[in-house]
Amino acid sequence: MDSDVMQVDLVVERIRHTYEVDHARLWRSLFAFCGSRQITDDAVAEAFAQALRRGDQIDDVAAWVWTSAFAIARGELKQRGRTTGDPLMDRRADIADDDEDIQHLLRRLAALSHDDRELIVLCHVGGWKPRELAPVLGIPAGTLRVRLHRATARAREILEGEDQS
């Protein structure tokens, strides 16, 4: 009995530590990815709740929570797109209260594919290095670097194209 309680305490402490270290960065990254406070709040909360339920089945809590939160957000964006015809509809209301620069950046990021936006956000907002992120996403580091390079080039084209118009 005491060993079970100690095991639960260790699991809770690992998840608490991940929350303290990663929560703010994860929230900012998810918000940059999806542009919706509601989706961001729900996805982050659900990812940590699932981590608590899974307990010691998770080896790398941070990687698992990040992967889960993005998967939850992607699913919600997909669902909203299916039901409303416009997955960005609620995002416009969410970003209305933010300053103009954030609104502009989120609109520009929305022009990228989900995959490109996710890579750019994870690496440039979330601070993940490609060699750390590759095993989390289950792809070779070289492949991830190529995809990130191409996504960054597409983002640059979008932003520079707008500046020239």
C-alpha positions as CSV (number, residue, x, y, z in Angstrom):
1,M,0.0,0.0,0.0
2,D,2.7,2.5,1.0
3,S,4.7,1.7,-2.2
4,D,1.6,2.4,-4.3
5,V,1.1,5.8,-2.6
6,M,4.8,6.6,-3.1
7,Q,4.5,5.7,-6.8
8,V,1.4,7.9,-7.2
9,D,3.3,10.8,-5.4
10,L,6.3,10.4,-7.8
11,V,4.0,10.4,-10.9
12,V,2.1,13.5,-9.6
13,E,5.5,15.2,-8.9
14,R,6.8,14.5,-12.4
15,I,3.6,15.9,-13.9
16,R,3.7,18.9,-11.6
17,H,7.3,19.6,-12.5
18,T,6.4,19.4,-16.2
19,Y,3.5,21.8,-15.7
20,E,5.7,24.3,-13.9
21,V,8.4,24.2,-16.5
22,D,6.4,23.9,-19.7
23,H,2.9,25.2,-19.2
24,A,3.4,28.9,-20.2
25,R,5.5,28.0,-23.2
26,L,3.1,25.2,-24.3
27,W,0.1,27.6,-23.9
28,R,1.8,30.3,-26.0
29,S,2.8,27.7,-28.6
30,L,-0.7,26.3,-28.9
31,F,-2.2,29.7,-29.1
32,A,0.1,30.6,-31.9
33,F,-0.8,27.4,-33.6
34,C,-4.6,27.6,-33.4
35,G,-5.3,31.2,-32.5
36,S,-8.1,30.3,-30.1
37,R,-7.9,30.8,-26.3
38,Q,-10.7,28.3,-25.8
39,I,-9.1,25.5,-27.8
40,T,-5.7,26.3,-26.2
41,D,-7.1,26.2,-22.7
42,D,-9.0,23.0,-23.3
43,A,-6.2,21.2,-25.1
44,V,-3.6,22.1,-22.4
45,A,-5.9,21.1,-19.6
46,E,-7.0,17.9,-21.2
47,A,-3.4,16.9,-22.0
48,F,-2.3,17.3,-18.4
49,A,-5.4,15.6,-17.1
50,Q,-4.7,12.6,-19.4
51,A,-1.1,12.5,-18.2
52,L,-2.4,12.2,-14.6
53,R,-4.7,9.4,-15.6
54,R,-2.0,7.5,-17.5
55,G,0.5,8.0,-14.6
56,D,3.6,6.0,-14.8
57,Q,2.8,4.7,-18.3
58,I,4.4,7.8,-19.6
59,D,8.2,7.9,-19.9
60,D,8.8,11.5,-21.0
61,V,6.0,13.6,-19.6
62,A,6.9,16.8,-21.4
63,A,7.1,15.2,-24.8
64,W,3.8,13.3,-24.2
65,V,1.9,16.4,-22.9
66,W,3.2,18.6,-25.9
67,T,2.2,15.9,-28.4
68,S,-1.2,15.3,-26.8
69,A,-2.0,19.0,-26.5
70,F,-1.2,19.6,-30.2
71,A,-3.2,16.5,-31.2
72,I,-6.2,17.6,-29.2
73,A,-6.0,21.1,-30.7
74,R,-5.7,19.7,-34.3
75,G,-8.7,17.5,-33.7
76,E,-10.8,20.4,-32.4
77,L,-9.8,22.6,-35.3
78,K,-10.7,19.9,-37.7
79,Q,-14.1,19.3,-35.9
80,R,-14.9,23.0,-36.0
81,G,-14.0,23.2,-39.6
82,R,-16.4,20.3,-40.3
83,T,-19.3,21.8,-38.4
84,T,-18.9,25.5,-39.3
85,G,-17.2,25.3,-42.6
86,D,-14.7,27.8,-41.3
87,P,-12.1,26.5,-38.7
88,L,-10.9,30.1,-38.2
89,M,-14.3,31.5,-37.3
90,D,-14.0,31.6,-33.5
91,R,-10.3,32.6,-33.9
92,R,-11.3,36.1,-35.2
93,A,-13.2,36.8,-31.9
94,D,-10.3,35.4,-29.8
95,I,-7.7,37.6,-31.3
96,A,-9.9,40.8,-31.4
97,D,-8.7,41.7,-27.9
98,D,-5.0,41.3,-28.6
99,D,-2.8,44.0,-30.0
100,E,-2.6,44.5,-33.7
101,D,0.8,42.8,-34.1
102,I,-0.5,39.6,-32.6
103,Q,-3.6,39.7,-34.8
104,H,-1.4,40.2,-37.9
105,L,1.0,37.4,-37.0
106,L,-1.8,34.9,-36.3
107,R,-3.5,35.8,-39.6
108,R,-0.2,35.2,-41.4
109,L,0.4,31.9,-39.6
110,A,-3.1,30.8,-40.6
111,A,-2.1,31.0,-44.3
112,L,0.4,28.1,-43.6
113,S,-0.7,24.4,-43.6
114,H,-1.3,22.9,-40.2
115,D,1.9,20.8,-40.5
116,D,4.0,23.8,-41.4
117,R,2.5,26.0,-38.7
118,E,2.9,23.3,-36.1
119,L,6.7,22.9,-36.9
120,I,7.3,26.6,-36.9
121,V,5.5,27.1,-33.7
122,L,7.1,24.1,-31.9
123,C,10.6,25.2,-32.9
124,H,10.4,29.0,-32.9
125,V,7.8,29.7,-30.2
126,G,8.0,26.5,-28.2
127,G,11.8,26.4,-28.2
128,W,12.2,22.7,-29.3
129,K,15.4,21.9,-31.1
130,P,14.9,19.7,-34.1
131,R,17.0,16.9,-32.6
132,E,14.8,16.9,-29.5
133,L,11.5,17.2,-31.4
134,A,12.2,14.5,-34.0
135,P,11.7,11.5,-31.6
136,V,8.6,13.2,-30.1
137,L,7.0,13.5,-33.6
138,G,8.4,10.1,-34.6
139,I,10.4,11.3,-37.6
140,P,14.1,11.3,-38.3
141,A,15.9,14.6,-37.3
142,G,17.1,15.2,-40.8
143,T,13.6,14.9,-42.2
144,L,12.4,17.3,-39.5
145,R,15.1,19.8,-40.3
146,V,14.2,19.7,-44.1
147,R,10.5,20.1,-43.3
148,L,11.2,23.0,-40.9
149,H,13.5,24.7,-43.5
150,R,10.8,24.4,-46.1
151,A,8.0,25.6,-43.7
152,T,10.2,28.6,-42.7
153,A,10.8,29.4,-46.4
154,R,7.0,29.3,-47.0
155,A,6.4,31.6,-44.0
156,R,9.0,34.0,-45.2
157,E,7.4,34.1,-48.7
158,I,4.0,34.9,-47.1
159,L,5.4,37.6,-44.9
160,E,7.7,39.2,-47.5
161,G,5.0,39.0,-50.2
162,E,2.7,40.9,-47.9
163,D,5.3,43.6,-47.3
164,Q,5.8,44.1,-51.0
165,S,2.1,44.6,-51.7
